[in-house]
Amino acid sequence: MLKSLRKLGLALGLTLVLVACDSPEEQAEKYLASALELIDAGDPDRAAIELRNVFALVPNHVPARETMARLMLDQNDKSAAYGHYLRLVEQVPDHLEGRMLLAEIAFEARNWEEFVRHGNKAVELAPEEPRNQIIDLALRYQQTIEDRDGPARDALRDQAKTLAEDAPDNDVLQQILFDAYMRDRNFEQALGQLDRMIDRKPDNRTLYTQRLNLLTQLQDFTAVEAQLKDMVDRFADDERPKEDLIRFYVARKELDNAEAFFRSIADPAAEDPRLFIGLIQFLEDVRGAETARTELTAALDVSPNPDRLRVRLAIIDFEAGTQDKAIDDLQALLDRDTPSDNADEIRITLAQMLVRSGNAVGAQRLVDTVLEGDESNVAALKMRSAWMIENDNTDGAIAILRLVLDAAPNDVAAINLMSNAYARAGNRDLSRDFMALAVDASNNAPAPSLRYARTLAADERYLAAEEVLIPALRRDRSNPDILVLLGEIYLASEDYSRADQVLSRLRSLGTARTLAVANALEARILGSREGVEQALGFLEELAAREDAGVNTQIALLRARLSSGQTTKALAQAKTLAAENPDNPALKFILAASHAANGAPDVAETLLTGLLKEDPSRMRIWTQVYRLQRIQNKNAEATRTLQDGLAIDPENRTLLWAQAVELEAAGDIDGAIANYERIYENNSGDLIAANNLASLLATHKTDDASLERAWTVARRLRDTNEPALQDTYGWIAYRRGSAEEALPYLEAAASALASDPIVQFHLGQAYGALDQREAAIAQYNRALEIAGADDTRPQFDIARSEIARIEALPAPVEE
């Protein structure tokens, strides 16, 4: 027997040696082969595990990524498939199948921005491919929508209808028909089209969501409820339909129905208490923290996993303001003699509390402990990647988040972090891709939808932004943030009829906030449509009403100041301040009104009085500083900065003002130090990043400073802001990429025509590219703007460069 065991031990030892000899790539190939066998055997879940093993060894394994993407698509998990195809085209930008699938999925999700980007690339790669010809038709169809060309859209709709007869399974053609019926407001045909599509693909959850949105738009809430219940039964393993049904009841204020349904699916004695914890969250939101705490406490006796409920109790305490107690309670769970089965979850929750309490070091220590025991813990990896992004280690963050998304492809928080990482790294296209993916993975939740829509609106992609917001609004019809952004989009695109609809919806909600927002939006609409006088007249009518509050009066006052009616504004401010002598906000506005009327000394006196009452009013320190500078009281202004920073040494505005002073005085190192402090406090501050990078690249010559500038400024790639274009272009030039720098520097020089340094930067780029005449002209322009008395070194360089270029032999003509 002993001899047999020895033989077995020897055999196992040899096996281990042989496995150890395999390279990661060889092991990855074995896992891939196993995955393919499992797929053929009809075991997709185990196949997915084997593919994740591949990615753990070789994260950029293209055949495995292709296999995983197709596997997710076959399982109808389109958001997961989309994420894998994104990874695929990131690795292989000309991957035809990836581009086609991304375009088709984006079109089905009505994500026009990403459909256009991936669709154009797919058509460029293979214009004769039949699927791409349909994608091209869809691109032209989408362009008719952008152009508001109804006849052209109708012609393409009819063409799609003809093609669909020969290709009834093509999802893009079917979606074109559905979209066209919706835009024609032919809802009966749209509903019939959806039903036909569902008959073809009864497990396609996206189609059910579209049908739900259409029924909501028709306000057939009986049918909405029936379909939600059908989806709960049909997709029994998916929690999203359950959440949607609860959300439906809450939106209709049917709280008892919502609670009854929640209780029917949430068992406190269940092995996995996620649904019960969801019920607790619901009770906390609609019944109050005490009701939720009572329910939780009662469940401790029946739960097989009471520590998870204790974690939730601590969260309730933390949110209620007893933060020290919540932290102590979680620490006590960790300090018990018998380790908790949920120790890692407790550590992560405690780490999140410590971050919010300002103890980042303690939080990082807990996350490190979790990852030492479980290097694949998703929650811990997300926290670590967030810190890496804040510290500009975007490559490290992206590598970690790839592992997270391989394990949890629909994790919305991880998808958002990946978007943040790509934005910080300067890859706006991929950042937007992941924003779109977050919208899809969250089932059009308000937060990711708002984020993506704001990005699209900032790029003046108003139609695309609207297409993102409408499904989110149907999910949460009372969300004021969505309504406000929609109103701003309609205002910017001069779609006043729809802006009026948003106004009506805001007013129907009837809260103080939505009414105030509606009034402000209506004033802006009137100002845009009929002129400033009409907008002011509207605000004056509101302010004259007997029920008008102080906020309405302040809105009118601010409008008068911004429109130049400073005398009326001052009279109104005096009256308001006299009627409300204990309101410091009105004293502040009175000071602003005096300043606008040419009396900065009076304004300074008023604000100084407010500081004597409460020196912690940091905003007022800033205003006093500005007023003193206006009056040329420069020494007093500097003292004001110092006094304010003595109270709040990290105040962004005061540090910023001091940095400007230091730079003007030639203390570049001091200015850089201030911007570094601002950046350290918030590395997401785009303007601080620009100013820091600009000073480093313009005034420092060492390689370390240049690389620091690049790390901070690479997020500025593709920017349209002239100052940011100059920063990015100059850093790219200094790093030896004059061709990349040129379009940025040309755009910046055109927009900032009076800035001699910006003109000099463009001259340097022309010189590096041997565009001699352009370089000389640009250097001369910089010298002319700067004047003879400007002693900055850039202009000595400009003079010497002009002389050098003029001394060169004429280029030989080919």
ChimeraX attribute file (.defattr): number of C-alpha atoms within 10 A of each C-alpha:
attribute: neighborCount
match mode: 1-to-1
recipient: residues
	/A:1	6
	/A:2	7
	/A:3	8
	/A:4	9
	/A:5	10
	/A:6	11
	/A:7	12
	/A:8	12
	/A:9	12
	/A:10	12
	/A:11	12
	/A:12	12
	/A:13	12
	/A:14	12
	/A:15	12
	/A:16	11
	/A:17	11
	/A:18	10
	/A:19	12
	/A:20	11
	/A:21	11
	/A:22	12
	/A:23	11
	/A:24	14
	/A:25	13
	/A:26	15
	/A:27	18
	/A:28	24
	/A:29	19
	/A:30	16
	/A:31	22
	/A:32	26
	/A:33	16
	/A:34	16
	/A:35	27
	/A:36	20
	/A:37	14
	/A:38	17
	/A:39	17
	/A:40	11
	/A:41	10
	/A:42	11
	/A:43	13
	/A:44	20
	/A:45	13
	/A:46	14
	/A:47	25
	/A:48	23
	/A:49	15
	/A:50	23
	/A:51	24
	/A:52	23
	/A:53	21
	/A:54	25
	/A:55	21
	/A:56	18
	/A:57	17
	/A:58	17
	/A:59	18
	/A:60	16
	/A:61	19
	/A:62	16
	/A:63	12
	/A:64	27
	/A:65	24
	/A:66	17
	/A:67	19
	/A:68	26
	/A:69	25
	/A:70	20
	/A:71	19
	/A:72	20
	/A:73	18
	/A:74	12
	/A:75	15
	/A:76	16
	/A:77	19
	/A:78	25
	/A:79	24
	/A:80	25
	/A:81	26
	/A:82	28
	/A:83	24
	/A:84	26
	/A:85	24
	/A:86	23
	/A:87	21
	/A:88	24
	/A:89	18
	/A:90	14
	/A:91	14
	/A:92	13
	/A:93	13
	/A:94	15
	/A:95	16
	/A:96	20
	/A:97	14
	/A:98	25
	/A:99	27
	/A:100	24
	/A:101	23
	/A:102	26
	/A:103	30
	/A:104	27
	/A:105	21
	/A:106	27
	/A:107	25
	/A:108	21
	/A:109	22
	/A:110	17
	/A:111	22
	/A:112	23
	/A:113	22
	/A:114	24
	/A:115	26
	/A:116	21
	/A:117	17
	/A:118	23
	/A:119	26
	/A:120	19
	/A:121	20
	/A:122	27
	/A:123	21
	/A:124	14
	/A:125	16
	/A:126	14
	/A:127	15
	/A:128	10
	/A:129	13
	/A:130	10
	/A:131	18
	/A:132	24
	/A:133	15
	/A:134	19
	/A:135	26
	/A:136	19
	/A:137	19
	/A:138	25
	/A:139	21
	/A:140	16
	/A:141	22
	/A:142	19
	/A:143	16
	/A:144	17
	/A:145	16
	/A:146	13
	/A:147	11
	/A:148	11
	/A:149	12
	/A:150	12
	/A:151	10
	/A:152	15
	/A:153	19
	/A:154	15
	/A:155	12
	/A:156	20
	/A:157	22
	/A:158	14
	/A:159	14
	/A:160	22
	/A:161	17
	/A:162	12
	/A:163	15
	/A:164	18
	/A:165	10
	/A:166	9
	/A:167	13
	/A:168	13
	/A:169	13
	/A:170	14
	/A:171	17
	/A:172	22
	/A:173	27
	/A:174	22
	/A:175	22
	/A:176	23
	/A:177	23
	/A:178	23
	/A:179	17
	/A:180	21
	/A:181	19
	/A:182	16
	/A:183	13
	/A:184	13
	/A:185	11
	/A:186	12
	/A:187	17
	/A:188	12
	/A:189	16
	/A:190	21
	/A:191	18
	/A:192	14
	/A:193	19
	/A:194	21
	/A:195	16
	/A:196	13
	/A:197	20
	/A:198	17
	/A:199	11
	/A:200	12
	/A:201	13
	/A:202	13
	/A:203	14
	/A:204	16
	/A:205	18
	/A:206	17
	/A:207	19
	/A:208	20
	/A:209	18
	/A:210	17
	/A:211	21
	/A:212	23
	/A:213	19
	/A:214	21
	/A:215	19
	/A:216	18
	/A:217	12
	/A:218	12
	/A:219	11
	/A:220	12
	/A:221	15
	/A:222	10
	/A:223	14
	/A:224	20
	/A:225	18
	/A:226	13
	/A:227	20
	/A:228	21
	/A:229	16
	/A:230	14
	/A:231	20
	/A:232	19
	/A:233	13
	/A:234	15
	/A:235	15
	/A:236	12
	/A:237	10
	/A:238	12
	/A:239	11
	/A:240	15
	/A:241	23
	/A:242	22
	/A:243	16
	/A:244	19
	/A:245	23
	/A:246	21
	/A:247	17
	/A:248	23
	/A:249	17
	/A:250	18
	/A:251	15
	/A:252	11
	/A:253	11
	/A:254	13
	/A:255	19
	/A:256	11
	/A:257	15
	/A:258	22
	/A:259	17
	/A:260	12
	/A:261	16
	/A:262	22
	/A:263	14
	/A:264	9
	/A:265	12
	/A:266	19
	/A:267	19
	/A:268	26
	/A:269	16
	/A:270	14
	/A:271	10
	/A:272	15
	/A:273	19
	/A:274	15
	/A:275	19
	/A:276	22
	/A:277	19
	/A:278	14
	/A:279	24
	/A:280	26
	/A:281	17
	/A:282	20
	/A:283	20
	/A:284	17
	/A:285	12
	/A:286	13
	/A:287	13
	/A:288	13
	/A:289	20
	/A:290	12
	/A:291	14
	/A:292	22
	/A:293	20
	/A:294	12
	/A:295	17
	/A:296	22
	/A:297	13
	/A:298	11
	/A:299	17
	/A:300	17
	/A:301	12
	/A:302	12
	/A:303	19
	/A:304	15
	/A:305	19
	/A:306	20
	/A:307	19
	/A:308	22
	/A:309	22
	/A:310	19
	/A:311	21
	/A:312	21
	/A:313	21
	/A:314	25
	/A:315	20
	/A:316	21
	/A:317	19
	/A:318	16
	/A:319	12
	/A:320	11
	/A:321	11
	/A:322	13
	/A:323	19
	/A:324	13
	/A:325	13
	/A:326	24
	/A:327	20
	/A:328	13
	/A:329	18
	/A:330	22
	/A:331	14
	/A:332	10
	/A:333	19
	/A:334	18
	/A:335	12
	/A:336	9
	/A:337	7
	/A:338	8
	/A:339	10
	/A:340	17
	/A:341	11
	/A:342	15
	/A:343	17
	/A:344	21
	/A:345	18
	/A:346	24
	/A:347	23
	/A:348	21
	/A:349	21
	/A:350	26
	/A:351	24
	/A:352	18
	/A:353	23
	/A:354	20
	/A:355	14
	/A:356	12
	/A:357	13
	/A:358	10
	/A:359	13
	/A:360	16
	/A:361	12
	/A:362	14
	/A:363	23
	/A:364	20
	/A:365	12
	/A:366	22
	/A:367	24
	/A:368	16
	/A:369	16
	/A:370	22
	/A:371	17
	/A:372	11
	/A:373	10
	/A:374	12
	/A:375	12
	/A:376	16
	/A:377	18
	/A:378	20
	/A:379	18
	/A:380	26
	/A:381	22
	/A:382	21
	/A:383	19
	/A:384	19
	/A:385	25
	/A:386	21
	/A:387	16
	/A:388	18
	/A:389	24
	/A:390	19
	/A:391	17
	/A:392	19
	/A:393	17
	/A:394	24
	/A:395	15
	/A:396	14
	/A:397	26
	/A:398	21
	/A:399	13
	/A:400	20
	/A:401	24
	/A:402	22
	/A:403	18
	/A:404	23
	/A:405	19
	/A:406	22
	/A:407	19
	/A:408	15
	/A:409	22
	/A:410	22
	/A:411	16
	/A:412	22
	/A:413	14
	/A:414	26
	/A:415	29
	/A:416	21
	/A:417	23
	/A:418	30
	/A:419	25
	/A:420	26
	/A:421	28
	/A:422	24
	/A:423	21
	/A:424	26
	/A:425	24
	/A:426	21
	/A:427	18
	/A:428	19
	/A:429	15
	/A:430	20
	/A:431	23
	/A:432	22
	/A:433	23
	/A:434	25
	/A:435	26
	/A:436	29
	/A:437	30
	/A:438	30
	/A:439	29
	/A:440	24
	/A:441	22
	/A:442	18
	/A:443	21
	/A:444	24
	/A:445	19
	/A:446	21
	/A:447	15
	/A:448	26
	/A:449	26
	/A:450	22
	/A:451	19
	/A:452	24
	/A:453	28
	/A:454	21
	/A:455	15
	/A:456	19
	/A:457	19
	/A:458	12
	/A:459	11
	/A:460	14
	/A:461	18
	/A:462	22
	/A:463	19
	/A:464	19
	/A:465	27
	/A:466	21
	/A:467	17
	/A:468	29
	/A:469	27
	/A:470	18
	/A:471	23
	/A:472	23
	/A:473	21
	/A:474	18
	/A:475	21
	/A:476	19
	/A:477	18
	/A:478	16
	/A:479	16
	/A:480	20
	/A:481	15
	/A:482	23
	/A:483	24
	/A:484	19
	/A:485	19
	/A:486	25
	/A:487	26
	/A:488	20
	/A:489	24
	/A:490	21
	/A:491	22
	/A:492	16
	/A:493	14
	/A:494	14
	/A:495	14
	/A:496	17
	/A:497	11
	/A:498	15
	/A:499	24
	/A:500	18
	/A:501	13
	/A:502	24
	/A:503	23
	/A:504	13
	/A:505	18
	/A:506	25
	/A:507	18
	/A:508	12
	/A:509	15
	/A:510	12
	/A:511	12
	/A:512	10
	/A:513	13
	/A:514	22
	/A:515	18
	/A:516	17
	/A:517	19
	/A:518	24
	/A:519	20
	/A:520	19
	/A:521	21
	/A:522	21
	/A:523	23
	/A:524	20
	/A:525	26
	/A:526	19
	/A:527	16
	/A:528	16
	/A:529	14
	/A:530	11
	/A:531	13
	/A:532	18
	/A:533	12
	/A:534	17
	/A:535	21
	/A:536	22
	/A:537	14
	/A:538	18
	/A:539	22
	/A:540	17
	/A:541	11
	/A:542	18
	/A:543	20
	/A:544	12
	/A:545	10
	/A:546	7
	/A:547	9
	/A:548	12
	/A:549	12
	/A:550	13
	/A:551	11
	/A:552	19
	/A:553	19
	/A:554	19
	/A:555	19
	/A:556	25
	/A:557	28
	/A:558	18
	/A:559	21
	/A:560	22
	/A:561	18
	/A:562	12
	/A:563	13
	/A:564	13
	/A:565	16
	/A:566	22
	/A:567	15
	/A:568	13
	/A:569	26
	/A:570	23
	/A:571	14
	/A:572	19
	/A:573	25
	/A:574	18
	/A:575	12
	/A:576	20
	/A:577	18
	/A:578	13
	/A:579	11
	/A:580	14
	/A:581	10
	/A:582	10
	/A:583	12
	/A:584	14
	/A:585	13
	/A:586	21
	/A:587	23
	/A:588	19
	/A:589	22
	/A:590	26
	/A:591	25
	/A:592	26
	/A:593	28
	/A:594	23
	/A:595	19
	/A:596	19
	/A:597	17
	/A:598	11
	/A:599	15
	/A:600	21
	/A:601	17
	/A:602	17
	/A:603	24
	/A:604	22
	/A:605	13
	/A:606	18
	/A:607	24
	/A:608	17
	/A:609	12
	/A:610	19
	/A:611	17
	/A:612	10
	/A:613	11
	/A:614	11
	/A:615	15
	/A:616	14
	/A:617	14
	/A:618	18
	/A:619	14
	/A:620	19
	/A:621	23
	/A:622	18
	/A:623	18
	/A:624	24
	/A:625	22
	/A:626	19
	/A:627	21
	/A:628	19
	/A:629	15
	/A:630	14
	/A:631	12
	/A:632	11
	/A:633	13
	/A:634	15
	/A:635	10
	/A:636	14
	/A:637	22
	/A:638	17
	/A:639	12
	/A:640	19
	/A:641	19
	/A:642	16
	/A:643	14
	/A:644	23
	/A:645	19
	/A:646	11
	/A:647	13
	/A:648	14
	/A:649	13
	/A:650	14
	/A:651	18
	/A:652	20
	/A:653	16
	/A:654	23
	/A:655	23
	/A:656	18
	/A:657	17
	/A:658	21
	/A:659	22
	/A:660	19
	/A:661	17
	/A:662	17
	/A:663	15
	/A:664	11
	/A:665	11
	/A:666	11
	/A:667	13
	/A:668	19
	/A:669	16
	/A:670	17
	/A:671	24
	/A:672	22
	/A:673	14
	/A:674	24
	/A:675	26
	/A:676	18
	/A:677	18
	/A:678	21
	/A:679	22
	/A:680	14
	/A:681	14
	/A:682	15
	/A:683	18
	/A:684	17
	/A:685	12
	/A:686	17
	/A:687	14
	/A:688	23
	/A:689	25
	/A:690	24
	/A:691	24
	/A:692	24
	/A:693	29
	/A:694	25
	/A:695	19
	/A:696	23
	/A:697	25
	/A:698	18
	/A:699	15
	/A:700	15
	/A:701	11
	/A:702	10
	/A:703	12
	/A:704	11
	/A:705	17
	/A:706	22
	/A:707	16
	/A:708	15
	/A:709	25
	/A:710	23
	/A:711	19
	/A:712	27
	/A:713	28
	/A:714	21
	/A:715	22
	/A:716	25
	/A:717	20
	/A:718	15
	/A:719	15
	/A:720	13
	/A:721	13
	/A:722	19
	/A:723	22
	/A:724	26
	/A:725	25
	/A:726	30
	/A:727	32
	/A:728	29
	/A:729	30
	/A:730	28
	/A:731	26
	/A:732	25
	/A:733	21
	/A:734	19
	/A:735	15
	/A:736	13
	/A:737	16
	/A:738	22
	/A:739	15
	/A:740	15
	/A:741	24
	/A:742	23
	/A:743	16
	/A:744	26
	/A:745	32
	/A:746	22
	/A:747	18
	/A:748	25
	/A:749	25
	/A:750	12
	/A:751	14
	/A:752	16
	/A:753	13
	/A:754	15
	/A:755	15
	/A:756	22
	/A:757	21
	/A:758	25
	/A:759	28
	/A:760	24
	/A:761	31
	/A:762	30
	/A:763	31
	/A:764	25
	/A:765	29
	/A:766	24
	/A:767	21
	/A:768	16
	/A:769	14
	/A:770	13
	/A:771	14
	/A:772	19
	/A:773	15
	/A:774	15
	/A:775	26
	/A:776	22
	/A:777	15
	/A:778	26
	/A:779	29
	/A:780	20
	/A:781	18
	/A:782	25
	/A:783	21
	/A:784	12
	/A:785	15
	/A:786	18
	/A:787	11
	/A:788	9
	/A:789	6
	/A:790	12
	/A:791	10
	/A:792	10
	/A:793	9
	/A:794	18
	/A:795	21
	/A:796	12
	/A:797	14
	/A:798	22
	/A:799	14
	/A:800	12
	/A:801	18
	/A:802	20
	/A:803	12
	/A:804	10
	/A:805	17
	/A:806	13
	/A:807	9
	/A:808	9
	/A:809	7
	/A:810	9
	/A:811	8
	/A:812	5
	/A:813	4
	/A:814	3
